[in-house]
Amino acid sequence: MTGKMKWRWGRILQVVLAILVALYIGDWGVQRVAGSSSVQVEQFLRTPLKGQKEEFDYMGTVAQPCARSLLPHNSESPCWWLKWHKIQWVSP
């Protein structure tokens, strides 16, 4: 690889990294302004049994807190993700 090609790849890597950092900081700012919300999700309990079998029990519908952002923040999933994945499996 020539020196000029290494320089180009290094520059491309810097630009991609700068875009990712700007995206995260912008997303964090939007989340701080928009705040948190909640989405109704259905929870099921998955209990392992003997003989490689499992038992599934419906636990009900609960309001799951979520972040109104593109990425997860403060240990909260994004609301758009929870709206697409409304079933949650809980293991004991």
Secondary structure per residue as TSV (DSSP state, phi and psi in degrees):
chain	resnum	aa	ss	phi	psi
A	1	M	-	360.0	136.1
A	2	T	-	-82.0	165.4
A	3	G	H	-64.2	-35.1
A	4	K	H	-67.6	-36.5
A	5	M	H	-71.0	-39.2
A	6	K	H	-62.1	-39.6
A	7	W	H	-63.1	-42.9
A	8	R	H	-63.2	-45.4
A	9	W	H	-64.7	-38.1
A	10	G	H	-64.2	-40.4
A	11	R	H	-66.7	-41.5
A	12	I	H	-61.5	-43.1
A	13	L	H	-62.2	-40.9
A	14	Q	H	-63.4	-42.5
A	15	V	H	-65.7	-44.3
A	16	V	H	-62.7	-44.0
A	17	L	H	-62.6	-41.7
A	18	A	H	-64.0	-39.1
A	19	I	H	-65.1	-43.5
A	20	L	H	-63.7	-42.0
A	21	V	H	-64.3	-43.8
A	22	A	H	-63.9	-38.7
A	23	L	H	-62.8	-45.4
A	24	Y	H	-65.7	-43.9
A	25	I	H	-65.2	-41.0
A	26	G	H	-65.1	-40.6
A	27	D	H	-65.2	-40.2
A	28	W	H	-62.2	-42.5
A	29	G	H	-63.7	-42.1
A	30	V	H	-63.9	-40.6
A	31	Q	H	-65.6	-37.8
A	32	R	H	-64.8	-37.6
A	33	V	H	-77.1	-45.3
A	34	A	H	-75.1	-31.0
A	35	G	-	81.3	-163.5
A	36	S	E	-104.1	164.4
A	37	S	E	-142.1	-167.5
A	38	S	E	-147.0	153.4
A	39	V	E	-129.8	138.4
A	40	Q	E	-76.9	121.7
A	41	V	E	-126.0	152.6
A	42	E	E	-97.8	131.9
A	43	Q	E	-111.5	138.6
A	44	F	E	-125.2	141.1
A	45	L	E	-97.1	124.7
A	46	R	E	-104.4	113.8
A	47	T	E	-114.9	121.5
A	48	P	E	-73.4	141.0
A	49	L	-	-119.5	178.9
A	50	K	S	-67.8	155.1
A	51	G	T	71.3	34.1
A	52	Q	T	58.3	31.6
A	53	K	-	-106.6	160.5
A	54	E	E	-134.0	150.5
A	55	E	E	-114.5	137.2
A	56	F	E	-117.0	126.8
A	57	D	E	-124.2	133.3
A	58	Y	E	-76.7	124.6
A	59	M	E	-99.8	-13.8
A	60	G	E	115.5	-178.7
A	61	T	E	-100.9	131.6
A	62	V	E	-129.9	155.3
A	63	A	E	-85.7	112.9
A	64	Q	E	-95.8	122.1
A	65	P	E	-66.1	144.4
A	66	C	E	-145.3	161.0
A	67	A	E	-99.4	131.4
A	68	R	S	-82.3	75.9
A	69	S	S	-154.8	175.7
A	70	L	S	-79.7	-35.3
A	71	L	S	-115.7	159.0
A	72	P	-	-67.8	140.7
A	73	H	B	-139.9	145.5
A	74	N	T	53.1	41.3
A	75	S	T	61.3	22.5
A	76	E	B	-113.9	135.7
A	77	S	-	-72.4	153.6
A	78	P	B	-65.4	146.7
A	79	C	H	-62.3	-36.8
A	80	W	H	-63.6	-32.5
A	81	W	H	-70.5	-44.6
A	82	L	H	-67.3	-32.2
A	83	K	H	-65.6	-29.7
A	84	W	H	-87.0	-21.4
A	85	H	-	-125.4	73.7
A	86	K	-	-83.8	-3.6
A	87	I	E	-107.7	125.6
A	88	Q	E	-120.0	137.0
A	89	W	E	-103.4	127.3
A	90	V	E	-112.3	129.4
A	91	S	-	-107.5	140.8
A	92	P	-	-70.4	360.0
